[in-house]
Amino acid sequence: MSDLSSVGLERGRVRLAEHDPRWSAAFEDVRAPLAAALGPLAAGIEHVGSTAVPGLPAKPIIDVAVGLTHDADVEAVVAALTGLGYLFKGDQGDEGGLLFELRSGPDVGVAHVHAVRHGDPQWVAYLAFRDRLRDDATLRDSYAALKRSLAGRFPSDRLEYTEGKSPFIRSLPDLAWLAHSWALVRAQLPSAPARILEVGCGPLGGHVAAMAALGHDVTGVDPEAPEGPPFHRTPIEELPDRGPYDVVVASLSLHHVADPGQVVALLHSLLAPGGRLVIVEWASERFDEATARWCFDRLGSTSGWLSRRAAGWRESGLGWDDFVTTWTKEHGMHPAARIRDAVAGSFTILEESWGPYYFADLDGVTVEEELAAIDAGEVTACCLRLTARRR
């Protein structure tokens, strides 16, 4: 066996290590014999998972994605890898393809190989997730914080640890949105330390971790927030900490509350005099037919709320205006104009602008591409970005 001294973890255990530059060499030590044994059965072999992302803590086990040719025989693949000493763990289907484990001892794993068809959604997803984490420090830091939290909770239960990461991995659209909106939020923050409340932080914790990393005292509130401090898993109306806060951030959280006016009044009461309110909100009233068609033409194989709206529109037989009006009323969604009017009643609006909103839920569409479509008049900007000061 090649030198894999930088990796290895007892079966079932969860232990994170800070990124080790030797992991790249360890991958090469795994890749070379795989390539030789598989030959034409493999169209690609890639280092994936957390050990492939500089700056990200990881379990010290090398994860490898093998992209099989579409005519590769499964029995031949199994024979090739077991011949190298890998244990065949079975076909995991959409949860990992053909799974193999390489051990350095009876209970110490050093590498996991996931054999999937080259170019299939699983192959693309492995590479896309790795590359997203490599390229985006905000996403990487959020994922690192989640991994450390789960490792602390489940040091002897790898299954629970792995399942705990699943919502994050499935929520790449949310992650892309957080990365985009962070620049707006950060620009409104005072010098640290300040008391900050994020309303509607969601299951990923919103920008809480990023703001705390800057030295702020941050609280997140959402019925689906992560468990434990600094989060409260409750509606904003039931938040036990009544402030005062220097800044309140409300990102995509006010268009579906019971009464926007009452919630804005509550946020006013939670802020210190002169405190700042930052709102990033969807304007459902600006979601016109041209914008909808532009989005629906770019769904690809993605699933999510836009895919459901496209299917719902097709099945309804209604014109777009009638469909979207019915849908927003049925779901109790408030137009952004109502939220803005509530803010203007008790705050001084400092900045107001419109920006891209849909890119994160589309197939391969970037922020820049949606901005270009907005500038060309193909899409209506549907994201209200508002900052205000408490009067």
C-alpha positions as CSV (number, residue, x, y, z in Angstrom):
1,M,0.0,0.0,0.0
2,S,1.1,3.5,-0.7
3,D,1.9,6.0,2.1
4,L,-1.4,7.0,3.5
5,S,0.0,8.0,6.9
6,S,-1.9,11.3,6.9
7,V,-5.3,9.7,6.9
8,G,-7.2,7.1,8.8
9,L,-10.2,6.9,11.1
10,E,-11.7,4.2,13.2
11,R,-14.9,2.8,11.9
12,G,-18.0,4.5,13.2
13,R,-16.0,7.3,14.9
14,V,-16.3,11.0,14.1
15,R,-13.1,13.1,14.4
16,L,-12.4,16.2,12.5
17,A,-8.9,17.3,11.6
18,E,-7.8,20.7,10.2
19,H,-7.0,20.6,6.5
20,D,-3.7,18.8,5.8
21,P,-1.8,19.6,2.6
22,R,-0.7,16.0,2.6
23,W,-4.3,14.9,1.7
24,S,-3.7,15.9,-1.9
25,A,-0.7,13.5,-2.0
26,A,-2.8,10.8,-0.3
27,F,-5.4,11.2,-3.0
28,E,-2.8,10.6,-5.6
29,D,-1.7,7.5,-3.8
30,V,-5.2,6.3,-4.0
31,R,-5.9,7.4,-7.6
32,A,-2.9,5.9,-9.4
33,P,-3.7,2.2,-8.6
34,L,-7.4,2.8,-9.2
35,A,-6.7,4.2,-12.7
36,A,-4.4,1.3,-13.5
37,A,-6.9,-1.3,-12.2
38,L,-9.9,0.2,-13.9
39,G,-8.4,1.2,-17.1
40,P,-11.1,2.0,-19.8
41,L,-13.9,1.3,-17.2
42,A,-13.3,4.8,-15.7
43,A,-13.7,8.0,-17.6
44,G,-12.6,10.1,-14.7
45,I,-11.3,9.9,-11.1
46,E,-11.7,12.9,-8.8
47,H,-10.8,13.9,-5.3
48,V,-14.1,15.0,-3.6
49,G,-15.5,15.5,-0.1
50,S,-14.1,17.7,2.6
51,T,-10.4,16.5,2.3
52,A,-10.5,18.0,-1.2
53,V,-11.3,21.5,0.0
54,P,-8.4,23.6,1.4
55,G,-9.4,25.4,4.6
56,L,-12.2,22.9,5.5
57,P,-11.9,20.6,8.5
58,A,-12.6,17.0,7.6
59,K,-12.7,13.4,8.8
60,P,-9.2,12.1,7.7
61,I,-10.6,9.8,5.1
62,I,-10.0,10.4,1.4
63,D,-13.3,10.5,-0.7
64,V,-13.0,9.6,-4.3
65,A,-15.5,9.8,-7.1
66,V,-15.0,7.4,-10.0
67,G,-16.9,8.3,-13.1
68,L,-17.6,5.0,-14.9
69,T,-18.1,4.8,-18.6
70,H,-21.7,4.2,-19.5
71,D,-21.0,0.7,-20.7
72,A,-18.8,-0.3,-17.8
73,D,-19.7,-3.7,-16.4
74,V,-20.4,-3.5,-12.6
75,E,-19.0,-7.0,-11.9
76,A,-15.8,-6.0,-13.6
77,V,-15.6,-2.8,-11.5
78,V,-16.1,-4.7,-8.3
79,A,-13.5,-7.3,-9.3
80,A,-11.0,-4.5,-10.1
81,L,-11.4,-2.7,-6.8
82,T,-11.6,-5.8,-4.5
83,G,-8.4,-6.9,-6.3
84,L,-6.8,-3.8,-4.9
85,G,-7.9,-4.7,-1.4
86,Y,-11.1,-2.6,-1.2
87,L,-14.2,-3.8,0.6
88,F,-17.3,-3.6,-1.5
89,K,-20.1,-2.0,0.6
90,G,-22.9,-2.5,-2.0
91,D,-24.8,-0.3,-4.4
92,Q,-26.0,2.8,-2.4
93,G,-28.0,4.1,-5.3
94,D,-28.6,7.9,-5.2
95,E,-26.8,8.0,-1.9
96,G,-23.4,7.2,-3.3
97,G,-23.4,4.7,-6.1
98,L,-21.2,1.7,-5.8
99,L,-19.4,2.2,-2.5
100,F,-15.9,0.7,-1.7
101,E,-13.8,1.2,1.4
102,L,-10.0,0.9,1.8
103,R,-8.7,0.1,5.2
104,S,-5.3,0.2,6.8
105,G,-6.3,-2.2,9.6
106,P,-9.4,-4.2,10.6
107,D,-11.3,-1.1,11.8
108,V,-9.4,1.9,10.3
109,G,-10.7,3.4,7.0
110,V,-8.4,5.5,4.9
111,A,-10.5,5.9,1.6
112,H,-14.0,5.7,0.3
113,V,-14.6,5.3,-3.4
114,H,-18.0,6.2,-4.9
115,A,-18.3,4.7,-8.4
116,V,-21.1,6.4,-10.4
117,R,-21.7,6.9,-14.1
118,H,-19.6,9.7,-15.6
119,G,-21.6,12.8,-16.4
120,D,-24.7,11.6,-14.4
121,P,-26.3,13.8,-11.8
122,Q,-24.4,12.1,-9.0
123,W,-21.0,12.8,-10.7
124,V,-21.9,16.4,-11.4
125,A,-23.2,16.9,-7.8
126,Y,-19.9,15.6,-6.3
127,L,-17.8,18.0,-8.3
128,A,-20.2,20.9,-8.0
129,F,-20.4,20.7,-4.2
130,R,-16.6,20.4,-4.0
131,D,-16.0,23.3,-6.3
132,R,-18.6,25.5,-4.6
133,L,-16.9,25.0,-1.3
134,R,-13.5,25.7,-2.8
135,D,-14.6,28.9,-4.4
136,D,-16.9,30.4,-1.7
137,A,-15.4,31.2,1.7
138,T,-18.8,32.1,3.2
139,L,-20.3,28.7,2.3
140,R,-17.1,27.0,3.4
141,D,-17.2,28.6,6.9
142,S,-20.9,27.8,7.3
143,Y,-20.3,24.2,6.4
144,A,-17.3,24.0,8.7
145,A,-19.3,25.3,11.6
146,L,-22.0,22.7,11.0
147,K,-19.5,19.9,10.8
148,R,-17.9,20.9,14.1
149,S,-21.2,21.1,15.8
150,L,-22.3,17.7,14.5
151,A,-18.9,16.2,15.4
152,G,-19.3,17.4,19.0
153,R,-22.8,16.0,19.2
154,F,-22.1,12.6,17.6
155,P,-18.5,11.6,18.2
156,S,-19.4,7.9,18.1
157,D,-22.3,7.9,15.6
158,R,-21.1,8.5,12.1
159,L,-24.6,7.8,10.6
160,E,-26.1,10.6,12.7
161,Y,-23.2,12.9,11.8
162,T,-23.7,12.2,8.1
163,E,-27.5,12.6,8.2
164,G,-27.0,15.9,10.0
165,K,-25.1,17.3,7.0
166,S,-27.7,16.3,4.5
167,P,-30.0,19.4,4.8
168,F,-26.9,21.6,4.2
169,I,-25.9,19.7,1.1
170,R,-29.4,19.6,-0.3
171,S,-29.7,23.4,0.3
172,L,-27.2,24.6,-2.2
173,P,-29.7,27.2,-3.6
174,D,-30.0,28.6,-0.1
175,L,-26.2,28.7,0.2
176,A,-25.8,30.5,-3.1
177,W,-28.4,33.0,-1.9
178,L,-26.5,33.6,1.4
179,A,-23.3,34.1,-0.4
180,H,-24.9,36.8,-2.6
181,S,-26.8,38.6,0.1
182,W,-23.8,38.7,2.5
183,A,-22.2,41.7,0.9
184,L,-25.3,43.8,1.4
185,V,-25.7,42.7,5.0
186,R,-22.0,43.2,5.9
187,A,-22.0,46.7,4.5
188,Q,-24.7,47.7,7.0
189,L,-22.9,46.4,10.1
190,P,-21.4,48.7,12.6
191,S,-17.9,48.2,14.1
192,A,-17.8,45.1,16.4
193,P,-19.0,44.3,18.9
194,A,-22.6,45.1,18.2
195,R,-25.8,43.2,19.2
196,I,-27.4,41.8,16.1
197,L,-30.6,39.9,15.5
198,E,-31.2,37.9,12.4
199,V,-34.9,37.1,11.7
200,G,-35.7,34.1,9.6
201,C,-32.2,32.6,9.7
202,G,-33.5,29.2,8.5
203,P,-32.1,25.7,9.0
204,L,-28.6,26.8,7.9
205,G,-28.3,29.6,10.4
206,G,-28.4,32.4,7.8
207,H,-25.5,34.9,8.3
208,V,-25.3,34.3,12.0
209,A,-21.9,32.5,11.9
210,A,-20.4,35.1,9.5
211,M,-21.5,38.0,11.7
212,A,-20.2,36.3,14.9
213,A,-16.9,35.7,13.1
214,L,-16.6,39.5,12.8
215,G,-16.9,39.8,16.6
216,H,-20.5,40.6,16.9
217,D,-23.0,39.3,19.5
218,V,-25.5,37.6,17.2
219,T,-28.8,35.9,17.8
220,G,-30.8,34.0,15.2
221,V,-34.5,33.3,15.3
222,D,-36.6,31.0,13.1
223,P,-38.9,28.1,13.8
224,E,-36.5,25.9,11.8
225,A,-33.2,27.4,13.2
226,P,-30.4,25.1,14.2
227,E,-30.6,23.8,17.7
228,G,-28.9,25.5,20.7
229,P,-27.4,28.9,21.3
230,P,-27.2,31.4,19.7
231,F,-30.4,30.3,18.0
232,H,-34.0,30.4,19.1
233,R,-36.3,27.9,17.3
234,T,-39.4,30.1,17.5
235,P,-41.4,32.7,15.6
236,I,-40.1,36.2,16.0
237,E,-43.3,37.1,17.9
238,E,-42.1,34.6,20.7
239,L,-38.5,35.6,20.9
240,P,-37.6,35.7,24.6
241,D,-34.8,38.2,24.3
242,R,-36.4,41.6,23.8
243,G,-33.2,43.5,23.0
244,P,-32.2,46.2,22.5
245,Y,-30.3,45.3,19.3
246,D,-28.1,47.6,17.3
247,V,-29.0,45.9,14.0
248,V,-31.9,43.6,12.9
249,V,-31.5,41.7,9.7
250,A,-34.6,40.2,8.0
251,S,-33.8,38.2,4.9
252,L,-36.7,36.7,3.0
253,S,-38.7,36.4,6.2
254,L,-41.4,39.0,6.2
255,H,-43.5,38.2,3.1
256,H,-45.1,35.2,4.8
257,V,-45.6,36.4,8.4
258,A,-49.2,36.7,9.6
259,D,-49.2,40.5,9.7
260,P,-46.2,42.5,8.3
261,G,-47.2,45.7,10.1
262,Q,-47.2,44.0,13.5
263,V,-43.9,42.4,12.9
264,V,-42.3,45.6,11.7
265,A,-43.6,47.3,14.8
266,L,-42.0,44.5,16.9
267,L,-38.7,44.9,15.1
268,H,-38.9,48.7,15.9
269,S,-39.3,47.9,19.6
270,L,-36.4,45.5,19.6
271,L,-34.0,48.0,18.1
272,A,-32.1,50.6,20.1
273,P,-32.8,54.3,19.2
274,G,-31.0,54.9,15.9
275,G,-30.6,51.2,15.3
276,R,-30.6,49.9,11.8
277,L,-33.0,47.5,10.0
278,V,-31.8,45.6,7.0
279,I,-34.4,43.9,4.8
280,V,-33.8,41.6,1.8
281,E,-37.2,40.6,0.5
282,W,-39.0,39.0,-2.5
283,A,-41.5,41.1,-4.4
284,S,-44.1,38.6,-5.5
285,E,-46.1,41.4,-7.2
286,R,-43.1,41.9,-9.6
287,F,-43.0,38.2,-10.7
288,D,-44.5,38.8,-14.1
289,E,-45.0,36.4,-17.0
290,A,-41.8,37.3,-18.9
291,T,-39.7,36.7,-15.7
292,A,-41.5,33.5,-15.0
293,R,-40.9,32.2,-18.5
294,W,-37.2,33.2,-18.4
295,C,-36.8,31.2,-15.1
296,F,-38.8,28.2,-16.2
297,D,-36.7,27.9,-19.4
298,R,-33.6,27.6,-17.1
299,L,-34.7,25.0,-14.6
300,G,-32.9,22.1,-16.2
301,S,-33.0,19.1,-13.8
302,T,-33.3,21.3,-10.7
303,S,-36.2,20.8,-8.3
304,G,-37.6,23.3,-5.9
305,W,-40.2,26.0,-5.6
306,L,-39.8,27.3,-9.2
307,S,-40.2,23.8,-10.6
308,R,-43.3,23.4,-8.6
309,R,-44.7,26.8,-9.8
310,A,-43.9,25.8,-13.4
311,A,-45.8,22.5,-13.0
312,G,-48.7,24.2,-11.1
313,W,-49.1,26.8,-13.9
314,R,-49.2,24.1,-16.6
315,E,-51.8,22.1,-14.7
316,S,-54.0,25.1,-13.8
317,G,-54.9,26.2,-17.3
318,L,-54.9,29.8,-16.1
319,G,-53.2,32.8,-17.5
320,W,-50.0,33.7,-15.5
321,D,-51.5,36.8,-13.8
322,D,-54.5,34.8,-12.5
323,F,-52.3,31.9,-11.5
324,V,-49.7,33.8,-9.5
325,T,-52.4,36.0,-7.8
326,T,-54.3,32.8,-6.7
327,W,-51.1,31.1,-5.6
328,T,-49.8,34.0,-3.5
329,K,-53.2,34.5,-1.8
330,E,-53.5,30.8,-1.0
331,H,-50.1,30.9,0.7
332,G,-50.7,34.1,2.5
333,M,-47.8,35.9,0.9
334,H,-47.5,39.7,1.3
335,P,-46.3,42.0,-1.5
336,A,-43.0,43.8,-0.8
337,A,-44.8,47.1,-1.2
338,R,-46.8,46.4,1.9
339,I,-43.6,45.6,3.9
340,R,-41.9,48.7,2.6
341,D,-44.9,50.9,3.6
342,A,-44.9,49.4,7.1
343,V,-41.2,50.2,7.4
344,A,-41.6,53.8,6.2
345,G,-44.2,54.4,8.9
346,S,-41.8,54.2,11.8
347,F,-38.3,54.1,10.2
348,T,-36.3,56.5,8.1
349,I,-35.4,54.7,4.9
350,L,-31.7,55.1,4.1
351,E,-31.2,53.0,0.9
352,E,-33.5,51.2,-1.4
353,S,-32.7,49.2,-4.5
354,W,-33.8,46.2,-6.6
355,G,-31.6,43.2,-7.4
356,P,-31.6,39.6,-8.7
357,Y,-33.5,36.9,-6.9
358,Y,-34.0,33.7,-8.9
359,F,-30.4,32.6,-9.9
360,A,-29.9,30.3,-7.0
361,D,-32.8,28.1,-7.9
362,L,-31.9,27.9,-11.6
363,D,-29.6,25.4,-13.4
364,G,-26.2,26.9,-13.7
365,V,-27.4,30.5,-13.7
366,T,-25.1,33.0,-12.0
367,V,-25.9,36.3,-10.3
368,E,-24.2,38.1,-13.2
369,E,-26.4,36.3,-15.8
370,E,-29.6,37.3,-14.0
371,L,-28.3,40.9,-13.7
372,A,-27.6,41.0,-17.4
373,A,-31.1,39.8,-18.1
374,I,-32.5,42.5,-15.8
375,D,-30.4,45.1,-17.6
376,A,-31.6,43.8,-21.0
377,G,-35.2,44.1,-19.9
378,E,-35.8,40.3,-20.1
379,V,-36.4,39.9,-16.4
380,T,-37.9,42.2,-13.7
381,A,-35.7,42.7,-10.6
382,C,-37.7,41.1,-7.8
383,C,-35.5,41.4,-4.8
384,L,-36.1,44.5,-2.6
385,R,-33.0,45.6,-0.7
386,L,-33.9,48.1,2.0
387,T,-32.0,49.6,4.9
388,A,-33.6,51.9,7.4
389,R,-32.9,53.7,10.7
390,R,-35.2,53.5,13.7
391,R,-36.8,56.9,14.5
